[in-house]
Amino acid sequence: MSTPSSSTNPTPTGHPGAPTGRAEGPTAPRRDRPDLEDALAERFLRYSAVVSQSDASATTVPTTEGQRELATLLAEELRALGAADVHVSETAVVTACIPSTLPEGASAPVIGLCSHLDTVDAGLSPVVHARIIEHTGGDIVLNAETGAAIREAEHPEIARYVGDRLLVADGTSVLGADDEAGLSVIMELAARLLAADAGGRATGAAATAGSDGTGQGAAAEPHGEIRIAFVPDEEIGLRGVRTLDMDRFPVDVAYTIDSGETGELVEETFNAATAELTIEGVTAHPMEAKGVLVNPILLARRFIARLDPEQTPECTEGREGY
Ligand SMILES: [Zn+2]
């Protein structure tokens, strides 16, 4: 999920949908894996160049062709990496499998990894011009011409990332870290695991995988089966995941990789619903308005005034509803 106010944030960023349970709090970002950072950033820049906003007004799934384009790209990459059971459904759901490398007779729970193809429509340009900056502290200027910036006074969390390289947008669009970041993480994990597994098969001995994911170097850990699902149209009411064929995603447990702080694990969240309220007024000339004119804006004001102002995302935490 995303909101316009947070969506121009760099990755990593706080998730705007208040999670109700945090198994792990944020930890300091790791800065000892520049090769991994480069690989993730390269993927992020490539995937975010595909325009993949969802469109709440459309009735199809996917609601936009860009999501299908991104689904096709990811499926092609997964096939090239050597993933099994790679499939793109009519609704642009991508599923794939990283086969188990456990020895005969051993078993482990099948783990699922999910993320979503769409980015939120925040009323900005759908075209993302992401770039990498060195965060030296203070405000992060996204666009010197328009003055668009992530201000430390409004987002004090950016101080935690001083000294880091960050991915940011140019202030004309959302960054789309939600959930291009999730896609990048899962794809990079798949690339490294599959390369390591292939190294093991090729030598017929302990699999080898280097820190650069080329299959050279350290021994690969045996792992159970891992299933991947990328779904469209998450931002507009989870429409895409409802079309996921669970026969193609037979998992024991699954994790969604979405926007969050580095090291943060969220174990539960809330349900959300949208209601549309239409207020029709009655037009009248001011001379004959008394007892006749109904101003819908003033009626809306009365309606909003009856809602509890404390039951809002900014005033609640944990399991408090709003
Ligand atoms: Zn998301």
Boltz pocket constraint, residues with backbone or C-beta under 6 A from the ligand:
constraints:
  - pocket:
      binder: B
      contacts: [[A, 1], [A, 2], [A, 116], [A, 178], [A, 179], [A, 234], [A, 258], [A, 259]]
      max_distance: 6.0
